[in-house]
Every structure is written in structure tokens, then in C-alpha cells.
Amino acid sequence: MTNISTTVWNVPNILTLARIVLAVLMFVCLEISCYWGAMTFFLVAALTDFVDGWWARKFKQITTLGRIADPFADKLLVCGALVYLAAIPNLTSMPWGLRVWMVVAIIARELLVTTIRAFLEQQGKDFSAKWSGKWKMGLQCIAIPACLLWLVLSSKPDWLAIVIVVSVWGTVLVTLYSGYRYVVVATRIIRVV
């Protein structure tokens, strides 16, 4: 397992906490239908996710707080955005667009993986993010801004509809696949324990 520090205030942790604040600001914008603001806050928050992970690995600043707060901030940002977006008829009425069941599947996967991770790490096992989980986050970071852009544009370009459909369905498929991969890895680890 990676050497983990108990330091609280370092660059990655500050960025992670900023992502939580940005997520809340995004929710406020979504609540008042300020979709440009929501998109801006989402994109800045997604950038902090990339930077905090890179910084923590590059400068060996992985901390206990970061291992807890980073996944929480990611799930708050993405799941919260998807819940809000699934409540907007302009998106859910789009052919092959976002559907409530998709959001439920994504949240279920997040809850399952978080529960498995907590259990295994409590047993002293490393259960870090896998590449399929990183692909999932990447697709979510395309799907959510694309949906927000759809909401702000008065004329709806065909190319954006295609981006939304491909990224939303891609997100769901990669989410389900990554959940499956995490369960397979966890099963192997549990058999060894």
C-alpha cells in the first residue's frame, strides 16, 4: 500500500475541499436554472479532480483525508449533477438521452464500489481506483457538460445531441463494466483474506 500521510493541509486536499464547494455552487446554479454557471462550476471542479490526483502522486502527498474526501467529492459532484439533470424534462425527453434509470444505475455502482472499498481497506487491503473507473469519470466529464450545454443553447445542434447520446450511454456501459471489474477484483481479494 502507498505510504499515506496524516497531513491535512496540502495542495491536493485543498483542491478536493474546493471541489466540494464548487459542487455545492453548481447545485445552487442548477436549482435556479443558471446552466452556464453550473457548467462552469462543474468544469472547474472536474479540473481540480485531475490536478489533485496528479499532484498527490507526483509530490507524494497522499493523505488519509485525501483518500476519504477525494472519492466523496467526486461522487457528490457527479451523482448530484446527474440527479439534477435527470429531473429536467428537456433532457429526459431527448430520444436516447438521459434517463432516470441510468442515474440510478450509476449511483448504485458508486455505492457498491464505495462499500467494497471501505470493507477491504478496513482489512488492510489496497483497493485503489482502476482504469475502468477513470474512463467512467472521463465519460461523465463529457456527458454532464454536454447536457448542460444542451440546456443553454436555444438552437439544439445535431452534433451536440450525438455527443450527449454517445457520452451518456458510454458512461452507463463503462460504469456497469467498471462495477463488474471491481466486484471481480474484490472477490479475488476476499478469497485470499
KEMI-336720 format. One record per residue: residue number from 1; residue in one letter; x, y, z negated of N, C-alpha, C in turn. Coordinates in pm, 1 decimal, always signed. Layout:
<nodes>
{NUM,A,{X,Y,Z},{X,Y,Z},{X,Y,Z}} ...
</nodes>
This chain:
<nodes>
{1,M,{+85.0,-118.1,+0.0},{+0.0,+0.0,+0.0},{+88.9,+123.5,+0.0}} {2,T,{+45.1,+229.9,+63.2},{+118.9,+354.0,+71.5},{+136.4,+413.9,-67.2}} {3,N,{+252.1,+479.5,-87.1},{+276.8,+547.0,-212.8},{+178.7,+662.9,-226.3}} {4,I,{+96.6,+660.3,-331.2},{-9.3,+759.9,-347.5},{+23.8,+849.6,-466.1}} {5,S,{+14.5,+980.4,-443.6},{+43.8,+1080.3,-545.3},{-84.2,+1119.0,-618.4}} {6,T,{-67.5,+1167.6,-740.8},{-181.8,+1217.9,-816.7},{-195.1,+1369.4,-804.0}} {7,T,{-114.1,+1430.7,-719.3},{-122.2,+1574.8,-695.8},{-261.6,+1610.4,-646.6}} {8,V,{-309.7,+1725.9,-689.1},{-441.8,+1769.5,-645.8},{-431.3,+1875.8,-537.5}} {9,W,{-353.4,+1979.9,-561.5},{-349.8,+2093.5,-469.2},{-234.4,+2082.2,-372.2}} {10,N,{-263.1,+2031.6,-255.6},{-168.3,+2032.2,-145.0},{-247.3,+2064.7,-17.9}} {11,V,{-177.9,+2081.3,+92.5},{-243.5,+2123.7,+216.9},{-353.4,+2026.2,+260.4}} {12,P,{-328.4,+1895.3,+265.9},{-435.7,+1804.9,+309.8},{-560.9,+1812.1,+222.1}} {13,N,{-542.4,+1819.1,+90.5},{-658.8,+1824.6,+2.2},{-734.6,+1955.6,+16.4}} {14,I,{-663.5,+2065.4,+35.4},{-729.8,+2194.6,+56.4},{-810.1,+2190.3,+186.3}} {15,L,{-752.7,+2130.7,+291.0},{-825.3,+2118.9,+418.1},{-949.1,+2030.3,+402.9}} {16,T,{-936.1,+1923.7,+325.9},{-1050.7,+1834.7,+303.5},{-1161.5,+1908.0,+228.0}} {17,L,{-1124.4,+1981.3,+124.5},{-1224.8,+2057.9,+49.9},{-1285.8,+2167.0,+137.7}} {18,A,{-1205.1,+2226.6,+224.4},{-1258.4,+2326.1,+318.8},{-1359.7,+2260.8,+412.4}} {19,R,{-1335.6,+2134.5,+452.1},{-1428.6,+2063.4,+539.3},{-1564.2,+2044.7,+470.9}} {20,I,{-1564.1,+2020.3,+341.3},{-1689.7,+2007.9,+267.1},{-1764.9,+2141.1,+269.0}} {21,V,{-1693.6,+2250.7,+246.6},{-1756.4,+2383.0,+250.3},{-1808.9,+2412.2,+390.5}} {22,L,{-1730.1,+2380.6,+492.9},{-1772.9,+2402.3,+630.6},{-1896.6,+2319.7,+664.5}} {23,A,{-1903.7,+2197.8,+611.6},{-2021.9,+2113.3,+634.8},{-2146.2,+2179.3,+575.5}} {24,V,{-2133.4,+2232.7,+455.1},{-2246.6,+2299.6,+391.5},{-2288.5,+2421.6,+473.2}} {25,L,{-2191.9,+2498.7,+521.9},{-2223.0,+2615.0,+605.2},{-2291.7,+2571.6,+735.2}} {26,M,{-2247.2,+2458.8,+790.3},{-2311.9,+2405.4,+909.8},{-2457.4,+2368.5,+880.7}} {27,F,{-2482.0,+2307.2,+764.0},{-2619.4,+2271.3,+727.6},{-2707.4,+2395.1,+717.0}} {28,V,{-2652.0,+2502.4,+659.8},{-2727.8,+2627.8,+649.5},{-2764.3,+2676.5,+789.3}} {29,C,{-2667.6,+2673.7,+880.3},{-2693.6,+2716.8,+1018.2},{-2798.5,+2627.9,+1085.3}} {30,L,{-2790.6,+2497.8,+1064.9},{-2889.8,+2407.0,+1123.2},{-3028.2,+2433.8,+1065.7}} {31,E,{-3033.9,+2461.7,+937.1},{-3162.1,+2488.4,+871.7},{-3230.0,+2611.8,+929.7}} {32,I,{-3151.5,+2711.6,+967.8},{-3210.8,+2835.4,+1021.4},{-3203.7,+2840.5,+1174.8}} {33,S,{-3173.1,+2726.4,+1236.5},{-3165.6,+2713.3,+1383.3},{-3061.1,+2803.8,+1447.5}} {34,C,{-2952.7,+2827.7,+1377.5},{-2839.8,+2903.7,+1432.2},{-2739.1,+2800.9,+1486.0}} {35,Y,{-2766.7,+2752.3,+1608.3},{-2691.1,+2639.1,+1660.6},{-2548.9,+2675.8,+1703.5}} {36,W,{-2526.1,+2799.1,+1748.1},{-2388.3,+2841.1,+1778.5},{-2303.4,+2835.3,+1652.0}} {37,G,{-2358.1,+2888.7,+1543.3},{-2285.8,+2885.1,+1416.2},{-2260.3,+2742.5,+1370.6}} {38,A,{-2364.1,+2657.5,+1381.8},{-2348.6,+2517.2,+1341.3},{-2239.5,+2449.1,+1422.7}} {39,M,{-2238.0,+2476.2,+1554.0},{-2136.7,+2414.8,+1639.9},{-1997.2,+2463.7,+1602.2}} {40,T,{-1984.8,+2592.2,+1575.2},{-1854.6,+2647.9,+1536.4},{-1805.2,+2584.7,+1406.9}} {41,F,{-1891.9,+2579.5,+1305.3},{-1851.7,+2520.1,+1177.7},{-1817.2,+2372.4,+1194.9}} {42,F,{-1893.0,+2300.7,+1277.9},{-1864.2,+2159.2,+1299.1},{-1726.6,+2141.1,+1363.8}} {43,L,{-1699.2,+2217.3,+1468.8},{-1571.7,+2202.7,+1540.5},{-1452.3,+2236.4,+1451.7}} {44,V,{-1463.5,+2342.7,+1372.6},{-1354.0,+2379.0,+1281.3},{-1335.9,+2269.2,+1176.9}} {45,A,{-1447.5,+2218.0,+1125.0},{-1440.4,+2110.3,+1025.3},{-1377.0,+1984.5,+1084.8}} {46,A,{-1414.5,+1950.4,+1208.0},{-1356.2,+1832.5,+1273.8},{-1206.0,+1850.6,+1293.5}} {47,L,{-1164.3,+1972.6,+1324.1},{-1021.6,+2001.1,+1338.9},{-949.0,+1980.8,+1206.2}} {48,T,{-1010.5,+2021.7,+1095.0},{-946.5,+2001.4,+964.4},{-929.8,+1852.8,+934.7}} {49,D,{-1022.4,+1770.3,+984.6},{-1010.6,+1625.8,+962.6},{-885.4,+1571.2,+1030.7}} {50,F,{-862.5,+1615.5,+1152.4},{-743.2,+1571.2,+1224.3},{-616.9,+1621.3,+1154.5}} {51,V,{-615.3,+1749.7,+1119.9},{-494.4,+1811.3,+1063.4},{-463.2,+1755.2,+925.2}} {52,D,{-564.5,+1736.1,+839.7},{-531.8,+1689.3,+704.6},{-473.2,+1548.8,+705.7}} {53,G,{-526.0,+1462.2,+791.6},{-470.1,+1326.8,+800.4},{-328.8,+1326.4,+855.4}} {54,W,{-307.8,+1404.8,+960.7},{-173.9,+1415.2,+1019.3},{-75.4,+1470.0,+916.8}} {55,W,{-112.8,+1577.0,+848.2},{-24.6,+1641.5,+750.8},{+8.8,+1545.8,+635.5}} {56,A,{-92.5,+1477.1,+586.1},{-70.8,+1386.2,+472.9},{+27.4,+1275.4,+508.6}} {57,R,{+16.0,+1221.7,+631.1},{+108.7,+1115.1,+672.1},{+247.4,+1170.2,+702.8}} {58,K,{+252.6,+1279.9,+776.8},{+380.3,+1337.7,+820.1},{+466.2,+1381.3,+701.0}} {59,F,{+402.9,+1447.2,+602.7},{+478.5,+1502.0,+490.6},{+461.7,+1419.2,+363.2}} {60,K,{+409.9,+1297.5,+380.6},{+395.0,+1202.8,+269.0},{+321.7,+1267.2,+150.8}} {61,Q,{+205.7,+1326.7,+181.8},{+124.5,+1392.6,+79.8},{-9.8,+1322.4,+61.9}} {62,I,{-8.4,+1189.5,+71.2},{-129.3,+1111.0,+48.2},{-154.7,+1109.4,-102.3}} {63,T,{-275.0,+1146.8,-142.7},{-307.8,+1155.8,-284.8},{-433.4,+1074.9,-316.1}} {64,T,{-452.0,+1049.4,-443.1},{-572.8,+980.5,-487.9},{-695.7,+1062.9,-451.7}} {65,L,{-690.1,+1193.6,-479.2},{-803.1,+1280.8,-444.3},{-831.7,+1275.6,-294.6}} {66,G,{-726.7,+1279.9,-213.7},{-744.5,+1275.9,-68.8},{-807.2,+1146.0,-21.1}} {67,R,{-768.1,+1033.8,-81.0},{-824.3,+903.8,-41.1},{-972.0,+892.9,-75.9}} {68,I,{-1016.0,+972.0,-174.4},{-1158.1,+972.3,-210.9},{-1233.5,+1080.6,-133.6}} {69,A,{-1178.6,+1202.4,-134.6},{-1250.3,+1317.8,-78.4},{-1254.9,+1316.6,+74.2}} {70,D,{-1149.4,+1268.4,+140.3},{-1145.9,+1272.3,+286.5},{-1259.0,+1190.8,+350.7}} {71,P,{-1278.1,+1063.0,+312.4},{-1389.7,+989.4,+371.6},{-1525.6,+1049.5,+334.1}} {72,F,{-1535.6,+1102.0,+211.0},{-1661.3,+1166.1,+171.6},{-1690.1,+1286.8,+259.9}} {73,A,{-1588.9,+1370.4,+281.6},{-1607.0,+1490.6,+364.5},{-1645.6,+1452.2,+507.0}} {74,D,{-1581.6,+1348.1,+561.2},{-1613.9,+1301.7,+696.6},{-1760.1,+1256.9,+706.2}} {75,K,{-1801.9,+1177.7,+609.4},{-1937.1,+1123.7,+613.3},{-2041.0,+1232.5,+588.9}} {76,L,{-2010.6,+1325.6,+500.1},{-2101.1,+1438.0,+476.5},{-2119.3,+1518.2,+604.3}} {77,L,{-2009.2,+1549.7,+670.2},{-2013.1,+1630.4,+792.1},{-2091.2,+1559.8,+903.3}} {78,V,{-2053.2,+1437.8,+934.2},{-2111.2,+1366.6,+1048.1},{-2253.7,+1318.5,+1019.8}} {79,C,{-2272.7,+1251.0,+908.6},{-2406.7,+1198.0,+878.6},{-2506.2,+1311.9,+856.3}} {80,G,{-2462.4,+1416.1,+787.9},{-2550.2,+1531.1,+766.6},{-2590.8,+1595.9,+898.0}} {81,A,{-2492.9,+1614.9,+987.6},{-2523.7,+1673.8,+1118.4},{-2621.0,+1586.4,+1195.2}} {82,L,{-2598.8,+1455.9,+1195.7},{-2686.2,+1365.4,+1270.3},{-2827.9,+1361.6,+1214.0}} {83,V,{-2839.9,+1367.8,+1081.6},{-2972.9,+1370.5,+1020.7},{-3048.2,+1495.1,+1065.5}} {84,Y,{-2981.2,+1609.6,+1060.4},{-3045.1,+1732.9,+1106.4},{-3082.1,+1724.3,+1254.4}} {85,L,{-2989.4,+1675.7,+1336.8},{-3014.3,+1670.5,+1480.8},{-3127.0,+1574.2,+1516.0}} {86,A,{-3138.5,+1464.2,+1440.9},{-3244.6,+1366.6,+1468.9},{-3383.2,+1420.4,+1434.6}} {87,A,{-3387.8,+1533.1,+1364.9},{-3516.5,+1594.4,+1329.5},{-3558.9,+1701.2,+1430.2}} {88,I,{-3480.3,+1718.7,+1536.3},{-3510.4,+1822.6,+1635.3},{-3570.8,+1757.3,+1759.5}} {89,P,{-3698.5,+1782.3,+1785.1},{-3767.9,+1717.2,+1898.5},{-3701.4,+1743.4,+2033.9}} {90,N,{-3638.8,+1859.1,+2050.7},{-3572.7,+1891.2,+2176.3},{-3464.0,+1789.1,+2210.2}} {91,L,{-3405.2,+1727.9,+2109.2},{-3301.9,+1625.9,+2131.5},{-3360.6,+1485.7,+2138.9}} {92,T,{-3453.0,+1456.5,+2050.7},{-3506.1,+1319.6,+2044.5},{-3602.8,+1288.5,+2158.0}} {93,S,{-3650.0,+1392.5,+2228.0},{-3738.9,+1367.3,+2342.2},{-3660.8,+1351.9,+2472.9}} {94,M,{-3531.1,+1377.3,+2469.1},{-3447.1,+1361.5,+2588.4},{-3440.7,+1212.9,+2626.0}} {95,P,{-3462.1,+1178.3,+2752.4},{-3450.2,+1036.9,+2792.8},{-3311.4,+981.6,+2757.1}} {96,W,{-3309.9,+871.6,+2687.7},{-3187.6,+803.5,+2644.9},{-3102.8,+888.0,+2549.6}} {97,G,{-3164.1,+990.2,+2489.2},{-3092.1,+1077.7,+2397.0},{-3089.4,+1022.7,+2255.2}} {98,L,{-3061.9,+1111.4,+2163.7},{-3050.5,+1075.2,+2022.4},{-3183.1,+1022.4,+1968.8}} {99,R,{-3175.9,+916.0,+1890.8},{-3293.4,+856.8,+1828.8},{-3267.4,+839.2,+1678.4}} {100,V,{-3373.9,+841.3,+1602.0},{-3361.3,+827.0,+1456.7},{-3296.8,+693.0,+1421.1}} {101,W,{-3332.5,+584.4,+1490.6},{-3275.5,+453.5,+1457.5},{-3123.7,+453.4,+1473.8}} {102,M,{-3073.4,+534.2,+1567.0},{-2928.7,+543.0,+1585.7},{-2862.1,+602.9,+1462.1}} {103,V,{-2923.3,+707.0,+1409.1},{-2870.0,+772.0,+1289.8},{-2875.0,+676.0,+1171.2}} {104,V,{-2983.6,+601.3,+1159.9},{-2994.2,+502.1,+1052.2},{-2883.5,+396.9,+1066.2}} {105,A,{-2857.9,+349.8,+1187.7},{-2751.9,+250.2,+1209.9},{-2615.4,+306.8,+1172.5}} {106,I,{-2589.3,+431.3,+1209.0},{-2460.6,+494.5,+1177.7},{-2444.4,+510.2,+1026.4}} {107,I,{-2548.3,+557.9,+960.4},{-2540.3,+575.6,+814.6},{-2526.4,+440.3,+745.0}} {108,A,{-2598.3,+339.2,+792.8},{-2587.2,+205.1,+733.1},{-2445.1,+152.4,+744.2}} {109,R,{-2383.1,+172.0,+859.8},{-2244.2,+128.7,+878.3},{-2152.2,+202.7,+781.3}} {110,E,{-2173.1,+332.6,+766.6},{-2089.0,+412.1,+676.1},{-2103.5,+363.2,+532.1}} {111,L,{-2225.7,+336.5,+490.3},{-2247.9,+287.1,+354.6},{-2184.0,+150.5,+333.7}} {112,L,{-2198.7,+62.3,+432.9},{-2140.3,-71.1,+422.7},{-1988.3,-64.7,+411.9}} {113,V,{-1924.4,+9.5,+501.7},{-1777.8,+17.1,+501.3},{-1726.9,+84.8,+374.6}} {114,T,{-1795.6,+188.4,+328.8},{-1754.8,+256.4,+205.9},{-1764.1,+162.1,+86.2}} {115,T,{-1869.5,+82.5,+81.0},{-1886.0,-13.6,-28.4},{-1777.2,-120.2,-24.6}} {116,I,{-1750.5,-172.9,+93.7},{-1645.6,-274.4,+108.0},{-1509.8,-215.7,+69.3}} {117,R,{-1481.2,-95.0,+119.6},{-1353.2,-31.1,+88.8},{-1336.5,-12.1,-61.9}} {118,A,{-1440.8,+35.9,-128.6},{-1433.8,+59.2,-273.0},{-1406.4,-71.5,-347.4}} {119,F,{-1476.3,-177.4,-308.0},{-1457.1,-306.6,-373.1},{-1314.8,-357.6,-354.1}} {120,L,{-1266.6,-355.8,-229.2},{-1133.9,-411.5,-201.5},{-1021.9,-327.9,-263.1}} {121,E,{-1036.6,-197.0,-258.9},{-931.2,-114.2,-317.0},{-931.4,-124.4,-469.0}} {122,Q,{-1046.2,-153.2,-527.6},{-1052.8,-178.3,-670.9},{-975.3,-306.1,-705.5}} {123,Q,{-970.3,-398.5,-609.1},{-895.5,-523.0,-627.1},{-747.0,-504.6,-594.2}} {124,G,{-707.4,-381.7,-558.5},{-567.7,-352.8,-524.9},{-532.8,-380.6,-380.4}} {125,K,{-631.7,-400.0,-295.5},{-608.2,-427.5,-153.4},{-620.2,-298.7,-72.6}} {126,D,{-535.4,-287.3,+30.3},{-542.2,-171.1,+118.5},{-648.3,-196.8,+224.8}} {127,F,{-740.0,-102.8,+238.1},{-847.2,-114.9,+337.1},{-859.8,+17.7,+410.7}} {128,S,{-749.4,+59.8,+469.1},{-744.2,+187.6,+538.8},{-823.6,+181.8,+668.2}} {129,A,{-844.7,+301.3,+723.9},{-921.0,+313.0,+848.8},{-852.3,+235.4,+961.4}} {130,K,{-933.6,+173.8,+1044.8},{-885.3,+100.5,+1162.0},{-903.9,+187.9,+1285.5}} {131,W,{-842.8,+148.2,+1396.2},{-853.3,+227.9,+1519.4},{-996.6,+239.2,+1568.8}} {132,S,{-1076.3,+134.1,+1549.4},{-1215.9,+142.5,+1593.8},{-1290.2,+251.0,+1516.1}} {133,G,{-1255.5,+270.4,+1389.3},{-1315.3,+377.2,+1309.9},{-1272.7,+514.2,+1358.7}} {134,K,{-1149.1,+525.0,+1405.5},{-1100.7,+653.0,+1459.6},{-1168.6,+683.8,+1593.9}} {135,W,{-1190.6,+581.2,+1674.8},{-1263.5,+601.1,+1800.8},{-1406.8,+645.6,+1772.7}} {136,K,{-1466.0,+586.0,+1670.3},{-1601.6,+623.0,+1631.1},{-1607.7,+770.8,+1596.2}} {137,M,{-1514.0,+815.6,+1514.1},{-1511.6,+957.0,+1474.7},{-1488.8,+1045.9,+1596.8}} {138,G,{-1401.9,+1003.1,+1688.0},{-1377.1,+1081.5,+1809.3},{-1502.9,+1098.0,+1893.4}} {139,L,{-1577.0,+989.6,+1912.3},{-1701.8,+997.3,+1989.0},{-1806.3,+1083.6,+1917.7}} {140,Q,{-1811.9,+1073.1,+1785.2},{-1904.5,+1157.1,+1709.7},{-1869.0,+1305.4,+1727.0}} {141,C,{-1739.7,+1333.5,+1736.8},{-1694.6,+1471.7,+1753.7},{-1718.1,+1523.9,+1895.5}} {142,I,{-1759.9,+1438.2,+1985.9},{-1805.8,+1480.6,+2119.3},{-1958.3,+1490.5,+2118.3}} {143,A,{-2024.1,+1389.1,+2062.2},{-2170.9,+1381.8,+2065.9},{-2236.9,+1497.1,+1990.8}} {144,I,{-2189.7,+1527.7,+1872.6},{-2255.6,+1630.2,+1791.0},{-2243.4,+1768.6,+1854.1}} {145,P,{-2123.0,+1814.0,+1893.9},{-2117.1,+1945.2,+1960.7},{-2194.7,+1947.8,+2092.4}} {146,A,{-2196.7,+1835.9,+2165.4},{-2273.9,+1831.4,+2290.7},{-2422.1,+1851.4,+2262.0}} {147,C,{-2472.8,+1786.6,+2155.9},{-2613.3,+1805.4,+2117.4},{-2639.7,+1949.5,+2076.3}} {148,L,{-2547.3,+2008.5,+2002.9},{-2564.2,+2147.8,+1960.4},{-2559.5,+2242.2,+2080.6}} {149,L,{-2471.1,+2213.0,+2175.0},{-2463.9,+2295.5,+2295.8},{-2595.0,+2286.5,+2373.7}} {150,W,{-2654.1,+2167.7,+2379.1},{-2782.9,+2148.3,+2445.9},{-2889.3,+2240.3,+2384.7}} {151,L,{-2882.4,+2254.6,+2252.6},{-2981.8,+2336.1,+2182.9},{-2963.1,+2485.9,+2207.6}} {152,V,{-2839.2,+2529.7,+2234.1},{-2817.9,+2673.8,+2251.9},{-2836.9,+2719.5,+2395.9}} {153,L,{-2822.1,+2629.4,+2490.8},{-2834.4,+2669.5,+2630.8},{-2980.7,+2674.3,+2673.1}} {154,S,{-3017.4,+2782.2,+2740.3},{-3156.8,+2793.1,+2786.5},{-3181.4,+2702.4,+2906.8}} {155,S,{-3084.6,+2696.6,+2998.7},{-3097.2,+2600.0,+3108.9},{-3012.7,+2478.5,+3072.3}} {156,K,{-3068.5,+2363.1,+3092.5},{-3005.3,+2237.2,+3049.2},{-2935.0,+2171.2,+3167.6}} {157,P,{-2801.0,+2185.6,+3177.5},{-2730.0,+2126.8,+3291.8},{-2729.3,+1973.2,+3287.5}} {158,D,{-2734.1,+1913.6,+3404.5},{-2734.3,+1767.5,+3414.8},{-2608.5,+1706.5,+3354.8}} {159,W,{-2493.4,+1771.0,+3375.9},{-2368.3,+1716.0,+3324.7},{-2370.9,+1706.5,+3172.4}} {160,L,{-2435.0,+1803.6,+3105.8},{-2441.4,+1800.7,+2959.4},{-2533.4,+1688.1,+2911.8}} {161,A,{-2642.0,+1665.9,+2983.3},{-2731.2,+1554.1,+2949.0},{-2655.3,+1422.2,+2958.6}} {162,I,{-2571.5,+1409.1,+3061.9},{-2491.4,+1286.8,+3078.7},{-2391.6,+1272.3,+2963.9}} {163,V,{-2326.0,+1381.9,+2927.8},{-2229.6,+1378.8,+2816.1},{-2299.7,+1335.9,+2687.5}} {164,I,{-2418.0,+1391.1,+2664.5},{-2492.3,+1355.6,+2542.5},{-2527.6,+1207.8,+2542.2}} {165,V,{-2585.5,+1159.5,+2650.9},{-2627.8,+1018.7,+2655.8},{-2507.4,+925.4,+2639.3}} {166,V,{-2401.0,+951.3,+2713.3},{-2282.2,+864.1,+2706.4},{-2218.4,+869.6,+2567.7}} {167,S,{-2203.5,+990.7,+2511.8},{-2135.7,+1002.1,+2382.2},{-2222.3,+949.1,+2268.1}} {168,V,{-2353.2,+971.4,+2274.4},{-2441.6,+921.1,+2168.4},{-2446.8,+768.4,+2171.0}} {169,W,{-2469.4,+710.7,+2288.2},{-2473.0,+564.3,+2298.3},{-2335.1,+504.6,+2271.0}} {170,G,{-2230.2,+571.2,+2318.7},{-2094.1,+524.8,+2288.9},{-2067.0,+525.9,+2139.5}} {171,T,{-2113.3,+631.6,+2072.8},{-2097.3,+641.2,+1927.6},{-2166.4,+524.5,+1858.6}} {172,V,{-2288.3,+495.7,+1898.8},{-2363.3,+386.3,+1835.4},{-2293.0,+252.8,+1858.5}} {173,L,{-2252.7,+226.7,+1982.4},{-2186.9,+98.8,+2012.6},{-2054.2,+84.1,+1939.0}} {174,V,{-1972.0,+188.8,+1940.1},{-1842.7,+182.0,+1870.4},{-1864.4,+175.2,+1719.3}} {175,T,{-1966.8,+243.8,+1669.5},{-1998.2,+238.3,+1526.5},{-2033.6,+95.3,+1485.6}} {176,L,{-2120.2,+31.3,+1562.2},{-2158.2,-106.5,+1530.4},{-2038.8,-200.6,+1542.7}} {177,Y,{-1959.1,-182.2,+1647.3},{-1840.5,-266.3,+1664.6},{-1741.5,-245.8,+1550.5}} {178,S,{-1716.3,-119.1,+1514.2},{-1619.3,-94.2,+1407.3},{-1670.6,-149.9,+1275.0}} {179,G,{-1801.4,-140.4,+1250.2},{-1857.7,-200.8,+1129.5},{-1835.3,-351.0,+1127.6}} {180,Y,{-1856.5,-414.0,+1243.2},{-1831.7,-557.6,+1256.2},{-1684.2,-590.3,+1228.1}} {181,R,{-1592.5,-511.3,+1285.2},{-1448.6,-535.9,+1265.2},{-1411.4,-521.7,+1117.6}} {182,Y,{-1466.1,-419.8,+1050.2},{-1436.8,-401.7,+908.1},{-1486.1,-521.1,+827.4}} {183,V,{-1603.7,-572.8,+861.4},{-1657.6,-688.3,+789.0},{-1568.3,-810.3,+812.0}} {184,V,{-1521.4,-831.0,+935.3},{-1432.6,-944.0,+965.1},{-1303.7,-932.5,+883.7}} {185,V,{-1241.9,-815.0,+883.7},{-1116.8,-795.1,+808.1},{-1141.9,-814.6,+658.8}} {186,A,{-1251.1,-758.3,+608.2},{-1282.9,-771.8,+465.5},{-1304.7,-917.3,+427.9}} {187,T,{-1370.3,-992.7,+515.1},{-1395.0,-1134.5,+488.3},{-1263.3,-1209.7,+476.0}} {188,R,{-1169.9,-1178.4,+564.5},{-1037.1,-1244.2,+556.4},{-966.1,-1208.2,+426.1}} {189,I,{-972.8,-1081.0,+388.1},{-905.8,-1036.6,+265.6},{-970.3,-1103.5,+143.4}} {190,I,{-1102.6,-1109.1,+142.0},{-1174.4,-1167.7,+28.2},{-1143.0,-1315.4,+14.3}} {191,R,{-1127.5,-1386.1,+126.5},{-1093.8,-1530.9,+119.8},{-958.2,-1553.5,+57.9}} {192,V,{-867.7,-1456.1,+75.3},{-732.4,-1469.8,+21.7},{-729.8,-1437.0,-127.2}} {193,V,{-819.3,-1346.0,-170.0},{-819.0,-1299.5,-309.1},{-847.1,-1411.0,-405.6}} 
</nodes>
